[in-house]
């Protein structure tokens, strides 16, 4: 990429890498890891770990919450609800959950791309949360953390 790439475009590229098409950091991404996971495997909790489905719910919970904050200027999510996944019973429900994560990742990337340099440096909703850039970086880092868990759980189950 050219040296004049804005921070917002660079951050959006990193969002797409972890969720949709990247290989640079983890040699994989959520899309690649989740597309071949059947519901039965997604619900297993090896060794008492979280299930892949609960991790997908958790990561998407934060994506949806931050997208909503970008749009409405209010952060209404809470850590205490970030694993409150409703039970999944049908393969279609699992597929919809994965598709929602990937759709939200692209939507989030587009929202990030649209942010000005000034906005990136400004406070995210409330000054105590830090800047927009810090929160976007937090979403990326948090997502890589859980992507690593998904990879390990898949290896554990195979």
C-alpha positions in Angstrom: 0.0 0.0 0.0 1.2 3.6 -0.6 2.8 5.5 2.2 -0.1 8.0 2.3 -2.6 5.4 3.5 -4.7 7.0 6.2 -4.9 5.5 9.7 -8.5 4.7 9.2 -7.9 2.7 6.1 -5.0 0.9 7.7 -7.2 0.0 10.8 -10.0 -1.2 8.5 -7.6 -3.4 6.7 -6.5 -4.9 10.0 -10.2 -5.5 10.9 -10.7 -7.3 7.6 -7.5 -9.3 8.1 -8.6 -10.8 11.5 -12.1 -11.5 10.4 -12.4 -11.9 6.7 -9.3 -12.5 4.6 -6.0 -12.1 6.4 -3.2 -14.4 6.9 -0.4 -12.1 8.1 -0.6 -12.2 11.9 -2.3 -15.6 12.7 -1.9 -17.3 9.3 -5.7 -17.6 9.3 -8.9 -15.5 10.1 -12.4 -16.1 11.5 -14.0 -16.7 8.2 -11.5 -19.4 7.3 -11.8 -21.0 10.8 -15.6 -20.9 11.1 -16.9 -21.9 7.7 -16.2 -25.6 8.1 -17.3 -25.9 11.8 -20.6 -27.8 12.2 -22.9 -26.9 15.1 -22.1 -30.0 17.0 -18.4 -29.0 17.1 -19.2 -25.4 17.7 -21.0 -26.2 20.9 -18.4 -28.5 22.5 -16.4 -27.2 25.5 -13.2 -29.2 25.6 -11.5 -29.2 29.0 -14.0 -26.7 30.3 -13.0 -24.0 27.8 -15.5 -21.8 26.1 -17.2 -23.3 23.1 -16.4 -21.9 19.6 -20.0 -20.7 19.4 -19.8 -18.8 22.7 -16.6 -17.1 21.5 -18.2 -16.1 18.2 -21.2 -14.7 20.2 -18.8 -12.9 22.5 -16.7 -11.3 19.7 -19.8 -10.3 17.7 -21.4 -8.8 20.8 -18.6 -6.3 21.0 -18.6 -5.6 17.3 -22.3 -4.9 17.3 -22.0 -2.7 20.4 -19.2 -0.6 19.0 -21.0 -0.3 15.6 -24.0 0.9 17.5 -21.9 3.4 19.4 -20.4 4.7 16.2 -23.9 5.3 14.9 -25.7 6.5 18.0 -23.0 8.0 20.1 -23.9 5.8 23.1 -22.2 2.7 24.3 -24.9 0.4 25.6 -23.0 -2.9 25.9 -21.8 -4.4 29.2 -19.1 -7.0 29.8 -21.5 -8.9 32.0 -23.7 -9.8 29.0 -20.9 -10.6 26.6 -21.4 -14.4 26.9 -25.2 -14.4 27.2 -25.7 -16.6 24.1 -29.1 -18.1 23.6 -29.0 -21.9 23.1 -28.4 -23.0 19.5 -30.3 -26.0 18.3 -30.2 -26.0 14.5 -27.3 -25.8 12.1 -29.0 -22.8 10.5 -28.9 -20.9 13.7 -25.1 -21.5 13.9 -24.6 -20.5 10.3 -26.6 -17.3 10.9 -24.4 -16.5 13.9 -21.2 -16.9 11.8 -22.7 -14.9 9.0 -23.7 -12.1 11.4 -20.2 -12.0 12.7 -18.7 -11.7 9.2 -21.3 -9.1 8.1 -20.7 -7.0 11.2 -16.9 -7.3 10.7 -17.3 -5.8 7.2 -19.7 -3.2 8.4 -17.3 -2.3 11.2 -14.4 -2.0 8.8 -16.5 0.3 6.6 -17.3 2.5 9.6 -13.7 2.6 10.6 -12.6 3.6 7.0 -15.0 6.5 7.2 -13.5 8.0 10.3 -11.4 11.2 10.0 -8.0 11.5 11.5 -9.5 14.0 14.0 -12.2 11.5 15.1 -9.6 8.8 15.5 -7.7 11.0 18.0 -10.9 12.1 19.8 -12.6 10.5 22.8 -14.6 7.4 22.1 -18.1 8.2 23.6 -16.7 9.1 27.0 -13.1 10.3 27.6 -12.6 7.5 30.2 -12.7 5.0 27.3 -9.8 6.6 25.5 -9.7 7.5 21.8 -11.5 6.0 18.9 -8.2 4.6 17.6 -7.5 2.9 20.9 -10.9 1.2 21.0 -10.6 0.0 17.4 -7.1 -1.4 18.2 -8.7 -3.0 21.2 -11.4 -4.7 19.1 -8.7 -6.0 16.7 -6.5 -7.3 19.6 -9.4 -8.8 21.4 -10.5 -10.5 18.2 -7.1 -12.0 17.6 -7.0 -13.3 21.1 -10.3 -15.2 20.6 -9.3 -16.3 17.1 -6.3 -18.0 18.7 -8.7 -19.8 21.1 -10.9 -20.9 18.2 -7.9 -22.4 16.4 -6.8 -24.2 19.6 -10.3 -25.6 20.3 -10.6 -26.8 16.7 -7.2 -28.6 17.1 -8.3 -30.0 20.4 -11.5 -31.4 18.9 -9.9 -33.0 15.8 
